Amino acid sequence: MRNPVTTALLIIVGVLVLIAYSSFYIVDPRQQAIVRQFGEIKRVETTPGLKFKIPLMQDVVYFDRRVLEFDVPKESFILSDQKRLEVDAYARVRIIDPLRFFQSVQNETGLRNRLGPVIQSAIRRALGEATLQQVLSAQRVTLMQEITASVDKEGRSFGVEVLDVRLKRGDLPVENSEAVYRRMQTQREQEARQIRAEGGEESQRIRANADREVIVVQSEARKQAEVARGEGDGQAIKIYADAFGRDPKFFAFYRSMEAYRQALGRNDTTMVLSPENSEFFRFFGTQDNGQPGAPSRR
């Protein structure tokens, strides 16, 4: 049977150990804390390390020093151009005043409940003055900066710093999406028709230029050919004239030979003339001295 004195000593030692254990607490570098005594806030601990508190009388509430991120419930907003946009947003905040944070929102859940409507209100004001084109373009960065500044101003009253507010996704309602798709399809079809029309016009212009150049080239070629032919005919006439002036009989004989070749050169030519009375056949027969005479009987 255990000695009552020993039992009492063990109880006293256990109580002392419990009191000693509850007299100290540790603040992690990722945390900050406030110390309360019977619900009354005594001090704020923002530096990490081993800390002392009055056992059984004081308790410690910890808050995260790191950046907190939470989503904002999806909501539908109307833009300045009367387009409806369903927006998913999120915010990144950091607790900078644990005392004010605890007094205003108590914990992170309270912060989400209080700051969420503030973010939605800021988004509604900013998007109400913006068009869909601005939201979808690079101007969205400016809109987000304006929203962040507005929410941060309100967040200071909760003891937090709002670092960033972002739109994760912005979708048009289903009926608007279909209307936008049809409008975009119509615009693309109009652009395609315009491009085809411009291409056809350009094609006709190129063909017209090419046809004009062909006509000019052909006309120039015909001109040069006529000039060359005229010069050749002139030289031929000059040669004929010179030859005729030198020997009229030979010239007459040569022209008759050309006429024979042109008239009788083909096998399907039939000509009925009187050799005795036709001047055309006067060179068909010759006398012994080489002068034209009676035509040959061959």
C-alpha angles and dihedrals in degrees: 000000000000118000112250090225091056091048091051091050091050090051091049092048091048091050091049092049090049091049092048092048093050091047094070134054135176126231110208118219087243092055144061126197147196124215118221131193114200088335094311116117111238105175146342121239115204100156119081123240144077112322136189128228136171106270120239090004105063131049132190129230116198128210129190118252093196127093112279121212126195136166125245116224114260113262138174119242132188115226127214091261089055093254115143116225128187107214134196112195138175136194135212115210139168129206108239100163112040093182095054090040092055094044095049107035105004096212145000093282090056090048092054091050094048101037097042095071090045091055093047091049092051091048091049092052094047096044091044088066096041133078127229089252091057092048091051096044135067089278087079088081090063091047091052091049090052091048092048092050092049094048092044090056090056093040093060088070088061093050095253136113115224106218100179144354117199139179108234094187139353118196132179116231113266095256091048091048091054091047092049090048092052091047092049090048091051091049092050091049090050090049090049091051091048091049091049091049092049089047091050091048091049090047092052091047092051091047091048091050091047092048090048091050090049090052091048092048093047092047091050090047092049090047092052090045092051091047091049091045091048091049090048092048089048091051090045091050090047090050091047091048092049090047092047091050092051099044116005093180093054090047090052089048092050093049090049090051089052090050091050090051094049095044102038102027095102126068094227094061117113121184127176113197137142108253092204097053102032122093088204093073098041092114095048091086130038136188123237092264090057095255121130112269141142114347119255119260093222 
